Amino acid sequence: MRRCADQVDCGYDNRDSDLFCRACALPLLDTALAGRYMVEALLSKGGYAAVFRGMDQNLSRHVAIKVLLPSKTTSNERDHFLREARIAATLDHPNIAPVLDYGKDGSSVFLVMPLYTVGSLRTRLAQVNGPLPMQETIHNFHQLAHALYYAHTRQRPVIHRDIKPENILIHQEDYRLMITDFGIARALEPGARVGKTITVRGTVGYMAPEQSSGIVDPRSDQYGSAVVLYEMLSGYHPIDPRGGAIPPVSTLNESLPPTLDNVLQRALATRPENRYPDMLEFMRAFDVAQRPSSKMRIMMQSAPVEEQVAPARGVTRPSL
């Protein structure tokens, strides 16, 4: 018998001749997807996809294989996933984890990525259990901003839709960030209107307010990156259980200048049109605010606030 690799939600005992689980349709261990990628172990499973460690038998190297859950996705969503994976595979940036391949085997659609053994930004935040050193935060945020700006300014803008610490890997040797999971990104058609309605994807707490209505925009990634920046600066996730305004980040880390409060408040605005025009503008505003002159400090502290940041649900340490 071949037991399903998902021992938590399935664990079905299949026949020795089966390649996919009869209960949940995930590939069984020792199955070669598309005759090439041998499935070796289940690494993680989320709401709509599972990630396996696999072996590329053509190139004799380990890879990560993301497989959409057939039971949680429609045929149209799986076809759309393959179209978007094709676009994500064209991204070529030092801070974006590449999509190596994608394909379909039976009812399973999958994409293949490098298998990284490095830690994530979530791991780093948990290790510090507080704000990161400012120079480390600056270094991280600059890489994140440049990578997203690159994706957003292509002829067909690519929107990640799920920027969070778990999707940001850190190479300890050179402290280079790698954004993962661009395989679920959304590519807008050339000339498409900003704010296109799509299937909702994202993580609560990092997902921009408009995404809950199925609307995406390059500034949706800006919102998620602002939540990540807030966590790096304070060690806290910007949530209020009463649904009130997000606390100014300088009130959670006394070493921060109050000028940063307005910058984050703008990037976390409820409406996309009230955020920064793009990620580089956000980065430049952050750079000025974190080392302001006395005149600039006074101007930014006294600047009127046009809009409250998006309502949230509590001030807590980042969950692991």
VENMO-V678886 format. One record per backbone hydrogen bond with DSSP energy under -0.5 kcal/mol. NH is the residue of the N-H (numbers start at 1). CO is the residue of the C=O. E is the energy in kcal/mol with one decimal. If there is no record, write none. Layout:
NH_CO_E, NH_CO_E
This chain:
2_14_-2.6, 3_1_-0.6, 4_12_-2.3, 7_5_-1.6, 10_6_-1.4, 11_6_-1.4, 14_2_-2.6, 14_12_-0.7, 18_15_-1.4, 21_26_-3.1, 25_21_-1.4, 28_19_-2.7, 30_39_-3.4, 31_28_-1.2, 33_31_-0.9, 33_37_-2.7, 35_32_-2.0, 36_33_-2.5, 37_33_-2.2, 38_36_-0.9, 38_55_-2.4, 39_31_-2.6, 40_38_-0.5, 40_53_-2.9, 41_53_-1.5, 43_41_-0.6, 43_51_-2.9, 44_51_-1.7, 46_49_-3.3, 50_67_-2.6, 51_44_-2.9, 52_65_-2.8, 53_41_-3.0, 54_63_-2.9, 55_38_-2.0, 56_61_-3.1, 57_36_-2.4, 57_55_-1.0, 60_56_-1.8, 61_56_-1.0, 63_54_-2.4, 64_113_-3.0, 65_52_-2.9, 66_64_-0.5, 66_111_-2.7, 67_50_-3.2, 67_65_-0.6, 68_109_-1.9, 69_48_-2.7, 70_68_-0.7, 71_24_-0.5, 72_69_-1.6, 73_69_-0.9, 78_74_-2.2, 79_75_-2.1, 80_76_-2.3, 81_77_-2.3, 82_78_-1.6, 83_79_-1.7, 84_80_-2.5, 85_81_-2.4, 86_82_-1.7, 87_83_-1.2, 88_84_-2.8, 89_85_-2.0, 90_87_-1.7, 91_88_-1.5, 96_93_-1.9, 97_179_-2.7, 100_98_-0.7, 100_112_-2.7, 101_112_-1.3, 103_110_-2.4, 105_108_-3.1, 108_105_-2.0, 110_103_-2.5, 111_66_-2.0, 112_101_-3.3, 113_64_-2.9, 114_98_-0.7, 115_62_-0.7, 116_114_-0.8, 119_170_-0.6, 121_165_-1.1, 121_168_-2.9, 122_165_-1.0, 124_120_-1.9, 125_121_-2.6, 126_122_-2.2, 127_123_-2.0, 128_124_-2.2, 129_125_-2.7, 130_125_-0.6, 131_234_-0.5, 132_232_-2.7, 137_133_-2.3, 138_134_-2.8, 139_135_-2.3, 140_136_-2.6, 141_137_-2.9, 142_138_-2.5, 143_139_-1.6, 144_140_-2.3, 145_141_-2.9, 146_142_-2.4, 147_143_-2.2, 148_144_-2.2, 149_145_-2.5, 150_146_-2.2, 151_147_-2.0, 152_148_-2.7, 153_149_-1.6, 154_151_-0.8, 157_155_-0.6, 158_151_-2.8, 159_157_-0.6, 159_186_-3.5, 164_162_-0.5, 167_164_-1.6, 168_165_-1.5, 169_167_-0.5, 169_178_-3.0, 170_119_-3.0, 171_176_-2.5, 172_170_-0.7, 175_171_-2.1, 176_171_-0.6, 178_169_-1.9, 179_95_-2.7, 180_167_-2.8, 180_178_-0.5, 184_181_-1.4, 185_182_-1.6, 186_159_-3.1, 188_157_-2.7, 188_186_-0.5, 192_189_-2.5, 195_216_-1.0, 196_216_-1.1, 198_214_-3.7, 206_203_-2.4, 207_203_-1.9, 211_208_-1.6, 212_208_-0.6, 212_209_-1.1, 213_210_-1.2, 214_211_-1.9, 215_210_-2.0, 216_196_-1.8, 220_217_-2.7, 221_217_-0.7, 221_218_-0.7, 222_218_-0.9, 223_219_-1.5, 224_220_-1.6, 225_221_-2.6, 226_222_-1.9, 227_223_-1.9, 228_224_-2.0, 229_225_-2.5, 230_226_-2.5, 231_227_-2.1, 232_228_-2.3, 233_229_-2.3, 234_230_-2.1, 235_231_-2.8, 237_316_-2.8, 239_237_-2.2, 239_314_-0.7, 241_313_-0.5, 243_240_-1.9, 251_248_-1.8, 252_249_-1.3, 253_249_-0.9, 256_253_-2.0, 260_257_-2.0, 261_258_-1.5, 262_258_-0.7, 263_259_-0.9, 264_260_-2.3, 265_261_-2.4, 266_262_-2.1, 267_263_-2.0, 268_264_-1.8, 269_266_-1.6, 270_308_-0.9, 274_271_-1.9, 275_272_-1.9, 282_278_-1.7, 283_279_-2.5, 284_280_-2.7, 285_281_-2.2, 286_282_-2.1, 287_283_-2.5, 288_284_-2.2, 289_285_-2.4, 290_286_-2.3, 291_287_-0.5, 291_288_-0.8, 292_289_-0.8, 297_293_-2.6, 298_294_-1.9, 299_295_-2.2, 300_296_-2.6, 301_297_-2.1, 302_298_-1.6, 306_304_-0.6, 310_268_-2.3, 312_244_-1.0, 316_237_-0.9, 316_314_-0.7, 318_235_-0.7
